[in-house]
């Protein structure tokens, strides 16, 4: 039986929308990172939007994955945004410094 992927990806006009389907932890991060990086290369994305609507927990590996994609997008003059952030995740983002690099609750034009 094929295992469900922890995220769904949509690309439109170089905006890559990542709907996270599960908690963002060490178990899921590697598969998300690999697929996300491949799509960024394939589509030439200049913006990545993470949808946290279904995420209730994120550990340090999730923080690292988001920061890594931020660094990568900055090298391409791109952006990383976050939407659908629950209060528990908002606290993690605040204390980890992610709010300093992300623009929370803002979607790219193609998904609004």
N, C-alpha and C positions, 0 to 999 in steps of 0.2 A: 504494500500500500504506500502510495506517495505521500510524504509529509507536507502539510500545508505550509506555505511560505509566510513568514511573520510580517510581511508588508505587501501592499499593492501599489503599483507604480503607474502613473499616467504622465505622458509627455505631450505638451502642446506649446507650440511656438517657443521652444527652447526652455520652457519652464517645466521642471520635473517635480511632480506632486507625489509625495510618499505618504500613503495612508498606513500608518503603523497598526497592525492587527492584534498585537500582543504586547506584553510588557517588554521594555527595552533593557534586556539584561545580557549577561555573557553568553547565554545559550543562543540568543537570537542575533546578536550584533554582527558576528562574522558573516552570516548569510546575507544580512541586509547590506553590509558594507561592500561585499563583493558584487552584488547585483547593482547597487547604487553607483559604484565607480564605473562599472561596465556601461551603464546607461548614460552617465555623464559624458564618457568618452564617445559613445556611439551617437548621441544626439547633439553634442556640443552645447549642453545646457548651460545657461548663464544664471539660473535661479533654481534653488531647491527649497521646496516647502514641505516641512514635516507636519503631518496631521496627528496630533497626540490624543484625539478623541477617545480612542480605545485603550489608552495606556494609563495604568494606575501606579506603576512602579518603574523606576529607572535607576540602575546602579552606575558605578564609575565607568564601566565599559560602554554604557550608553552615552554618558557625558563625553567620553573620549571619541566615540564615533561621530557625534555631532560636531565636536571641535575640529576633528580631522577634516570633515567635509567643509566646514567653514574655512579652514586654511586653504584647502584646495580651491574653493570657489573664489576666494580673495585673489589667488594667483591668476585667475581668469577674469578678474574684475566683475565677479558675480556676487550673488546674495544668497543668504540662507535665512529662511523665515520659519516660524512655528505658529500653528493654529490649534484650537481645540484643547487647550492646556487645562487640566484639572488642578485644583488647589494643591494637592500633594506634589504633583510634578512642578508646579510653579515654585514651590519652596525649594525643591532640589535645584531648579534652574537659577533661582536667586542666589542661593548659597554657593553654588559651584561657579558662578560667574557667567553662565550661559546667557543671562539676560543682557549682559554687556555687549554680546556679539550678535544676538538674534533680535529680530523685530517681531515680538510675539503678536499673535492674533491679527496678522495681516496676510492676506492671500495675494498671490500674483494675479494680474489682471485676467488671465485666461480662466481662472477658477471662481471668480466672484459672480 
